[in-house]
Amino acid sequence: MNKEQLIHEYAKCFKNTSYAIESYLETYDNTQSKYVPFKLFPEQKKMLNNFEKYNENITKKYRQAGVSTATAAWISKQLQFASKTKPEKVLILANKLDTAQELANKIRGFLNQWPEWVNVGFSKEKDSQRHYKLNNGCEVKAVATSVDALRGYTPTILIFDEAAYIEAGDDLWAACMASLSTGGQVIVISTPNGYDKIYYEIYDQSIQGMNNFQISELHWENDPRFTKDLEWVKTKDIVHYMLNREDYNDDLNIKEDDLDKYPSLIKKGYKPYSSWFESMCKKLKFDRRKISQELESAFLGSGDNVIPIDTIDNIKERMVEEPKEKYASGQLWVWEEAIVGHKYIMGIDVSRGDSEDFTSIVVIDFEERKQVMEYLGKIPPDLAADLAFKWGNLYKAYIVIDITGGMGVATSRKLQELGYRDLYVEGANTADKWKYNPKLLEKIPGLSFNNKRTQIVSAFEEALRHGFNVKSHRLLNELYTFVYVNGKPNHMKGKHDDLIMAMAMAIYVGESSFSQLTKADEMTKAMLDSWVTHKKENDEQSVDLRPGRDSNVLNPHITPQATQQGLYREYSWLFGAKPK
């Protein structure tokens, strides 16, 4: 190339990283046992684009995904094209020094591959496996994780390699983030390893929108190296398919080339299969947990999960979906509007509003066996009552409140003051549960968990196992960390079960009250039918949910007619505009 062509090519490589890598770098292909031109597949390209677009990145991968290799290639390009006035300082952290050095060596290997017209060369000032420097001032340093890992070194690019296996914990992470406060970049790479304190926490918070990390997920079924004979198999258990293939009909196998259709196939109950996948499963001795973690990139619990893992995975694959509407600064999610004739139950788990726990509110459609609404936030008991009153009227919901620790009592009493009639009262006659009874004002409405926690959780577990439709990924995340602690169902240390308890109460009361009443006599049945359309004395503070009456019935800006003394005005922020 002449000088003009070189300038043009340099500019093209500078602007287009994927082009630069694929044009000038080679990588070793284990499937062919030789070096081949580096051809990035779509998910790798998307990952590298995220690296260039966002300062905070986390990558979730399967074994042999080539993420470390692609990351090393990308870093080599960043170093070769860096300005002498703004050199890049790369710090690689891993639980073992050998792991960090391996990535540093990959970067060095790619640095050597760049053509002379772009290659800046290595400096003799620093040149070792652990720490080397380029002539343009760029550096690469590999260290094992410790609280002193960043001492005397301020990186511009910080890489956590196999982050799920790092044991240093919160102190190290805090130190790292402090070192990047001036605008540095962090890349977190790993296969899952349970619910660790760094990798899983970052991933989980990113899913919930609680941090700025951009997630890149790689799936083996999208990797052309491993999918030359890709098939889609209708089975709940891919291991069973591989070990009992004679039990499956050929017509259950689907050939599929359209990547966009893969997620829908998974939702329909299909699983990907290839000869490479089976060979990897053999290496893992067909251990289902290892396959889920190493090949399917699943976060797995300790094995003591209260809800069976296959049930949780089914919820994740087939049920969880984004809410149709979000309110209260994104804390309140709605999947479905109220349907006339359906019976709704609202479960409320109340916190102080200033503790580590959250106030959670869940509304279930007991007719359809599914979740329709959810709130999760830190508000005091009185505001929880205002929120429950508002949305309870919208759904004409029967409300059950956890009054075990005392915080729920304030919420319960406030709802009584507001005139809410459909409140669960423990110990009341079944026939009184679905109609207003002035005598019940003397009792504290709600459910005490004392001596009932096992029954409540058991009803919840059974409902989920039999297909109760959980919509929320916030609740899904709680399920993965809801385990037996000293033989009792509880959340893992540092995790939460607020949404679980809210839904569990609703299901428990539904099973114990609705189900009984369904079997009752005609008088009781008539009472049940009247539950959705309240009695005359309750109509003044209810919202008509019949079609064509109020199209804005689920809009929190629209206050139900004749609310008591304008109580919502004071707390209008709680029901404020949808997040943009």
C-alpha positions in Angstrom: 0.0 0.0 0.0 1.1 3.5 -0.8 1.1 6.3 1.9 -2.3 7.5 1.0 -3.8 4.0 1.1 -2.1 3.4 4.5 -3.6 6.6 5.9 -7.1 5.5 4.6 -6.6 2.0 6.0 -5.4 3.3 9.4 -8.5 5.5 9.6 -10.8 2.6 8.7 -9.2 0.3 11.4 -9.4 3.1 14.0 -13.1 3.6 13.4 -14.1 0.0 12.9 -12.7 -2.4 15.5 -14.4 -5.5 14.1 -13.0 -4.8 10.7 -9.5 -4.2 12.1 -9.5 -7.5 14.1 -10.9 -9.6 11.3 -8.5 -8.1 8.7 -5.2 -8.4 10.6 -5.5 -10.9 13.5 -5.5 -14.7 13.8 -6.6 -16.9 16.5 -6.1 -20.6 17.4 -9.2 -22.7 16.5 -9.3 -25.8 18.7 -11.9 -27.5 16.4 -9.4 -27.3 13.6 -6.1 -27.4 15.6 -4.6 -24.5 13.8 -4.4 -20.7 13.5 -7.2 -19.2 11.4 -8.3 -15.6 10.5 -10.1 -14.1 13.5 -13.8 -14.1 12.4 -16.0 -12.6 15.1 -19.5 -14.0 15.3 -22.5 -11.6 15.9 -22.6 -11.8 19.7 -18.9 -11.2 20.0 -19.2 -8.1 17.7 -22.1 -6.9 19.8 -20.0 -7.3 23.0 -17.0 -5.4 21.5 -19.4 -2.6 20.4 -20.6 -2.4 24.0 -17.0 -2.1 25.1 -16.6 0.9 22.9 -19.9 2.5 23.7 -20.1 2.0 27.5 -17.6 2.5 30.3 -19.1 -0.3 32.5 -19.6 -3.7 30.9 -20.4 -7.2 32.2 -20.3 -10.3 30.0 -22.1 -13.6 30.8 -20.7 -16.5 28.9 -20.5 -20.2 28.4 -17.4 -22.3 28.5 -15.1 -21.9 25.4 -17.1 -18.8 24.3 -13.9 -17.0 23.2 -14.8 -14.0 25.3 -11.3 -13.7 26.8 -9.8 -14.0 23.4 -12.1 -11.5 21.8 -11.5 -9.1 24.7 -7.7 -9.5 24.3 -7.9 -8.7 20.6 -10.0 -5.6 21.4 -7.5 -4.4 24.0 -4.6 -4.9 21.7 -6.3 -2.7 19.2 -7.0 0.0 21.8 -3.3 0.0 22.8 -1.9 0.1 19.3 -4.1 3.0 18.3 -3.8 4.9 21.6 -2.4 8.5 21.7 0.9 9.1 23.4 -0.7 11.9 25.3 -3.5 9.6 26.6 -1.9 6.2 27.0 -4.0 3.3 28.1 -3.1 1.6 31.4 -4.7 -1.9 31.6 -5.0 -3.8 34.9 -6.2 -7.4 34.8 -7.5 -8.8 38.1 -8.3 -12.5 38.7 -8.5 -14.8 41.6 -5.3 -16.5 40.6 -2.3 -14.8 39.2 -2.0 -17.5 36.5 -5.5 -16.6 35.2 -4.6 -12.9 35.0 -1.3 -13.6 33.3 -2.9 -15.8 30.7 -5.1 -12.9 29.5 -2.1 -10.6 29.6 -0.2 -13.1 27.4 -3.1 -13.3 24.9 -3.0 -9.5 24.6 0.8 -9.6 24.0 0.2 -12.3 21.3 -2.2 -10.1 19.4 0.0 -7.0 19.8 2.7 -8.9 17.9 0.3 -9.6 15.0 -0.4 -6.0 14.0 1.4 -4.9 10.8 4.4 -2.6 11.0 2.6 0.5 9.9 0.5 0.4 13.1 2.6 -1.6 15.5 4.2 0.7 18.1 6.4 -2.0 19.6 7.4 -2.9 23.2 9.4 -0.8 25.6 12.4 -2.3 27.3 11.5 -0.3 30.4 9.0 -2.9 31.6 8.8 -6.3 30.0 7.6 -9.4 31.9 4.7 -11.7 31.9 3.1 -9.7 34.7 3.8 -6.2 33.5 4.8 -4.8 30.2 4.9 -1.5 28.5 4.6 -0.2 24.9 6.6 2.6 23.2 3.5 4.9 23.2 3.3 4.7 27.0 0.5 2.1 27.2 0.9 -0.6 29.9 -0.6 -4.0 30.7 -0.4 -5.4 34.3 -1.7 -8.7 35.6 -2.3 -9.2 39.4 -4.1 -11.6 41.7 -6.9 -10.0 43.6 -6.3 -8.4 46.9 -7.2 -5.1 48.6 -3.7 -3.9 47.7 -4.1 -4.8 44.0 -4.5 -1.2 42.8 -1.8 0.3 45.1 0.4 2.7 43.0 -1.5 1.9 39.8 -4.4 3.8 38.4 -5.9 1.9 35.4 -7.8 3.4 32.5 -9.1 -0.1 31.6 -9.8 -2.5 34.5 -10.6 -6.1 33.7 -12.1 -8.7 36.1 -11.4 -12.1 34.6 -13.5 -15.0 35.8 -15.0 -12.5 38.2 -17.4 -15.0 39.8 -14.5 -16.8 41.3 -12.9 -13.8 42.9 -13.1 -14.1 46.7 -11.8 -10.7 47.9 -15.3 -9.3 48.1 -16.8 -5.9 48.7 -13.6 -4.1 49.8 -11.8 -4.9 46.6 -14.7 -3.8 44.5 -15.1 -0.5 46.4 -11.4 0.2 45.8 -11.6 -0.6 42.1 -14.6 1.6 41.5 -13.0 4.4 43.4 -9.9 4.1 41.1 -12.2 4.5 38.1 -14.1 7.6 39.4 -12.2 9.8 37.0 -13.7 8.1 33.9 -11.9 4.8 33.6 -13.5 1.7 32.0 -14.3 -1.6 33.7 -15.0 -5.0 32.0 -16.3 -7.9 34.1 -16.0 -11.3 32.5 -17.1 -14.7 33.8 -19.1 -17.9 33.6 -21.6 -18.0 36.5 -20.6 -19.5 39.9 -23.6 -19.3 42.1 -24.6 -16.1 43.8 -21.2 -14.6 44.5 -20.7 -11.1 45.9 -19.2 -9.4 42.8 -20.2 -11.0 39.5 -23.8 -12.0 40.3 -24.4 -8.8 42.3 -23.4 -6.6 39.4 -25.4 -8.7 36.9 -28.5 -8.8 39.1 -28.4 -5.0 39.8 -27.9 -4.4 36.1 -31.1 -6.4 35.3 -33.0 -4.4 37.8 -31.6 -1.1 36.5 -29.8 -0.4 39.7 -26.4 0.3 38.1 -24.9 1.4 34.8 -23.4 -1.9 33.7 -24.2 -3.0 30.1 -24.8 -6.7 29.8 -23.4 -8.8 27.0 -24.8 -12.4 27.0 -23.3 -15.1 24.7 -25.1 -18.3 24.0 -23.4 -21.4 22.6 -26.2 -22.0 20.1 -25.2 -18.8 18.4 -21.6 -19.8 18.0 -20.9 -21.0 14.5 -17.9 -23.1 15.6 -20.2 -25.4 17.6 -23.4 -25.4 15.6 -22.6 -27.0 12.3 -25.2 -29.8 13.2 -27.5 -27.7 15.4 -30.9 -29.2 16.2 -33.8 -28.1 18.4 -35.3 -30.8 20.6 -38.7 -30.6 22.3 -37.7 -31.7 25.8 -37.6 -30.4 29.4 -34.4 -32.3 30.0 -31.7 -32.3 27.4 -29.6 -34.8 29.3 -32.5 -37.2 29.2 -32.6 -36.7 25.5 -28.9 -37.5 25.0 -29.1 -40.6 27.2 -32.5 -41.9 25.9 -32.6 -40.8 22.3 -34.6 -43.8 21.3 -37.6 -42.5 23.3 -37.8 -39.4 21.1 -39.4 -39.2 17.7 -37.6 -37.6 14.8 -40.4 -35.2 14.2 -39.4 -33.4 17.5 -36.1 -32.3 16.0 -36.2 -28.9 14.4 -33.5 -27.4 12.2 -33.3 -23.7 12.6 -31.0 -21.1 11.0 -32.7 -17.9 12.0 -31.0 -16.6 15.2 -34.0 -14.3 15.9 -36.2 -17.3 16.4 -34.1 -19.0 19.0 -35.6 -17.3 22.1 -39.1 -18.1 20.9 -38.1 -21.8 20.4 -36.8 -21.9 24.0 -40.0 -20.4 25.3 -41.9 -23.1 23.5 -40.0 -25.8 25.3 -37.2 -26.6 22.8 -33.6 -27.0 23.7 -30.6 -26.6 21.4 -28.4 -29.7 20.7 -25.2 -30.3 18.7 -22.4 -32.9 18.7 -20.1 -30.3 20.3 -22.7 -29.8 23.1 -22.9 -33.5 23.7 -19.1 -33.9 23.8 -19.0 -31.1 26.4 -21.7 -32.8 28.4 -19.7 -36.0 28.4 -16.7 -34.1 29.7 -19.0 -32.8 32.5 -20.2 -36.4 33.1 -23.7 -35.3 32.2 -23.9 -33.5 35.5 -27.1 -31.3 35.1 -25.9 -28.6 37.5 -22.5 -28.3 35.8 -24.1 -28.3 32.3 -26.5 -25.5 33.4 -23.7 -23.4 34.8 -20.9 -24.1 32.4 -22.8 -24.4 29.1 -26.2 -22.7 29.7 -24.7 -19.8 31.8 -27.2 -20.3 34.6 -26.8 -18.9 38.1 -27.4 -21.8 40.4 -28.1 -21.9 44.1 -26.6 -24.0 46.7 -28.8 -27.0 46.0 -31.0 -26.1 49.0 -33.4 -24.0 47.0 -37.0 -24.0 48.5 -38.4 -23.8 45.0 -37.0 -26.5 42.7 -34.5 -25.2 40.2 -36.3 -26.7 37.2 -39.5 -24.8 38.4 -37.5 -21.5 38.6 -35.9 -22.1 35.2 -39.3 -22.7 33.7 -40.6 -19.4 35.2 -37.6 -17.7 33.7 -37.9 -19.2 30.2 -41.7 -19.1 29.8 -43.3 -16.7 32.1 -41.2 -13.6 33.1 -41.9 -10.6 30.9 -41.5 -6.8 31.1 -44.5 -5.0 32.6 -46.8 -3.1 30.3 -46.8 -0.1 32.6 -44.5 1.3 35.2 -45.4 3.9 37.9 -44.0 5.5 41.0 -40.5 6.2 39.5 -40.4 2.7 38.1 -41.0 0.9 41.4 -44.6 -0.2 40.6 -45.1 -2.6 37.7 -48.4 -3.5 36.0 -48.9 -6.4 33.6 -52.7 -6.6 33.3 -55.6 -4.3 34.0 -58.5 -5.5 36.1 -61.0 -7.8 34.5 -64.6 -7.7 35.7 -65.6 -10.9 37.4 -62.1 -12.0 38.3 -61.0 -12.4 41.9 -57.9 -10.5 42.9 -55.8 -10.9 46.1 -53.3 -8.3 47.2 -50.4 -9.4 49.5 -48.5 -6.8 51.5 -45.2 -7.2 53.3 -44.4 -3.9 55.1 -41.0 -2.5 56.2 -40.2 0.5 58.3 -39.2 2.4 55.2 -35.7 3.0 56.4 -34.4 -0.5 56.8 -32.6 -2.9 54.5 -35.9 -4.6 53.8 -38.4 -3.3 51.2 -42.2 -2.9 51.3 -43.6 -5.2 48.8 -47.1 -5.4 47.3 -48.2 -8.1 44.9 -51.6 -8.5 43.3 -52.6 -11.9 41.8 -55.5 -12.9 39.6 -56.7 -16.0 41.5 -59.0 -17.0 38.6 -56.2 -17.1 36.1 -53.4 -18.1 38.6 -51.0 -15.3 37.6 -49.4 -12.2 38.9 -50.8 -8.9 37.5 -49.1 -6.1 39.6 -46.2 -5.5 41.9 -44.6 -2.8 44.0 -41.2 -2.8 45.6 -39.7 0.2 47.4 -38.8 1.7 50.7 -41.9 3.6 52.1 -43.3 3.8 55.6 -46.4 1.9 56.7 -48.9 4.8 56.2 -47.8 5.4 52.6 -48.0 1.7 52.0 -51.6 1.9 53.1 -52.3 4.8 50.7 -50.7 2.8 47.9 -52.7 -0.3 48.8 -55.9 1.6 49.0 -55.4 3.1 45.6 -54.6 -0.1 43.8 -56.8 -2.2 45.9 -59.8 -0.2 44.6 -58.6 -0.4 41.1 -58.5 -4.2 41.2 -61.3 -4.6 43.8 -58.7 -6.7 45.6 -59.0 -8.7 48.8 -56.1 -7.5 50.9 -53.9 -9.6 53.2 -51.2 -7.9 55.3 -48.3 -9.4 57.2 -48.7 -8.2 60.8 -46.2 -10.5 62.3 -43.5 -8.0 63.3 -45.9 -5.1 64.0 -45.1 -2.9 61.0 -48.1 -4.2 59.1 -50.4 -3.3 61.9 -50.0 0.5 61.1 -50.8 -0.3 57.5 -53.8 -2.4 58.4 -55.3 0.3 60.7 -54.7 3.0 58.1 -56.6 1.0 55.6 -59.5 0.6 58.1 -59.5 4.4 58.6 -59.7 4.9 54.9 -62.7 2.6 54.8 -61.3 -0.3 52.9 -63.7 -3.2 53.4 -62.1 -6.3 51.8 -59.4 -7.0 54.4 -58.4 -10.5 55.6 -59.0 -11.0 59.3 -57.3 -14.1 60.7 -59.7 -16.3 62.7 -62.9 -14.7 61.3 -65.7 -16.8 60.0 -65.2 -17.7 56.4 -68.5 -16.2 55.5 -67.4 -12.8 56.9 -64.3 -12.7 54.8 -66.0 -11.5 51.7 -68.4 -9.0 53.1 -68.1 -6.0 55.2 -68.7 -6.7 58.9 -68.6 -3.8 61.4 -67.6 -6.2 64.2 -64.4 -6.9 62.4 -63.2 -3.3 63.0 -62.4 -4.4 66.5 -59.8 -6.9 65.2 -56.6 -6.2 63.5 -56.9 -7.3 59.9 -53.9 -9.3 58.6 -52.0 -12.6 58.8 -49.5 -13.5 61.4 -46.6 -15.8 60.3 -46.2 -17.2 63.8 -46.4 -21.0 63.4 -47.7 -20.6 59.9 -44.5 -19.8 57.9 -44.0 -23.4 56.8 -47.7 -23.7 55.6 -47.5 -20.4 53.8 -44.3 -21.2 52.0 -45.5 -24.7 51.2 -48.7 -23.4 49.5 -46.5 -21.0 47.6 -44.1 -23.7 46.5 -46.9 -26.0 45.4 -48.6 -23.3 43.4 -45.4 -22.4 41.5 -44.6 -26.1 40.9 -48.1 -26.4 39.3 -47.7 -23.5 37.0 -48.7 -20.4 38.8 -47.6 -17.6 36.4 -44.9 -15.4 37.9 -44.3 -12.3 35.7 -41.6 -10.4 37.6 -37.9 -10.8 37.1 -37.4 -9.1 40.5 -39.4 -11.9 42.1 -37.6 -14.4 40.0 -34.2 -13.2 41.3 -35.5 -13.7 44.9 -36.5 -17.3 44.0 -32.9 -18.2 43.2 -31.7 -17.1 46.6 -34.6 -18.4 48.6 -33.1 -21.5 50.4 -33.3 -23.6 53.5 -31.3 -22.1 56.3 -30.9 -24.4 59.3 -33.9 -26.3 57.9 -36.2 -23.3 57.6 -37.1 -21.4 54.4 -35.3 -18.1 54.3 -33.3 -15.8 52.0 -29.5 -16.1 51.6 -27.4 -13.6 53.6 -27.5 -10.2 51.9 -30.5 -11.2 49.8 -34.2 -10.5 50.1 -37.5 -12.4 50.1 -40.0 -9.5 50.3 -41.8 -10.1 47.1 -41.9 -13.9 47.8 -43.6 -13.3 51.1 -46.2 -10.9 49.6 -47.1 -13.4 46.9 -47.0 -16.4 49.3 -49.5 -14.7 51.6 -51.8 -14.0 48.7 -51.7 -17.5 47.4 -52.0 -19.0 50.9 -55.1 -17.0 51.7 -56.5 -17.7 48.3 -56.1 -21.4 48.7 -57.5 -21.5 52.2 -60.4 -19.0 51.6 -61.3 -18.9 48.0 -61.1 -22.6 47.5 -63.3 -23.3 50.5 -65.8 -20.8 49.5 -66.0 -22.2 46.0 -67.2 -25.4 47.5 -69.8 -23.7 49.7 -73.6 -23.4 49.3 -75.5 -21.2 47.0 -75.7 -18.4 49.5 -72.0 -18.3 49.9 -71.5 -18.4 46.2 -73.8 -15.4 45.8 -71.7 -13.6 48.3 -68.5 -14.4 46.3 -70.1 -13.1 43.2 -70.9 -9.9 44.9 -67.3 -9.5 45.9 -66.2 -7.8 42.6 -69.1 -5.3 42.7 -69.1 -3.9 46.2 -72.2 -3.3 48.2 -73.8 0.1 48.0 -72.2 1.5 51.1 -68.8 0.8 49.5 -69.6 2.2 46.1 -68.7 5.8 47.1 -65.1 4.9 47.4 -64.8 2.4 44.6 -63.9 2.7 41.0 -66.3 1.2 38.3 -64.2 -1.2 36.3 -66.8 -2.1 33.8 -65.8 -1.6 30.1 -66.5 1.9 28.8 -66.7 3.6 32.1 -63.3 5.1 32.9 -60.6 4.4 30.3 -58.0 5.8 32.7 -58.8 3.5 35.5 -55.1 2.2 35.7 -53.6 5.7 35.4 -52.4 6.7 38.9 -52.9 10.3 37.9 -56.6 9.8 37.9 -57.9 9.8 41.5 -60.9 7.4 42.1 -64.1 9.4 42.6 -65.0 10.4 46.1 -61.8 9.3 47.9 -61.8 10.2 51.5 -60.8 13.8 52.3 -58.4 14.1 49.4 -55.8 11.7 50.9 -54.0 11.2 47.6 -53.2 14.8 47.2 -50.7 14.7 50.0 -48.9 11.7 48.5 -49.4 12.3 44.8 -45.7 11.8 44.3 -46.1 8.1 45.1 -48.4 7.6 42.2 -46.6 9.9 39.9 -45.8 9.9 36.2 -44.5 6.9 34.4 -40.7 6.8 34.1 -39.6 8.0 30.6 
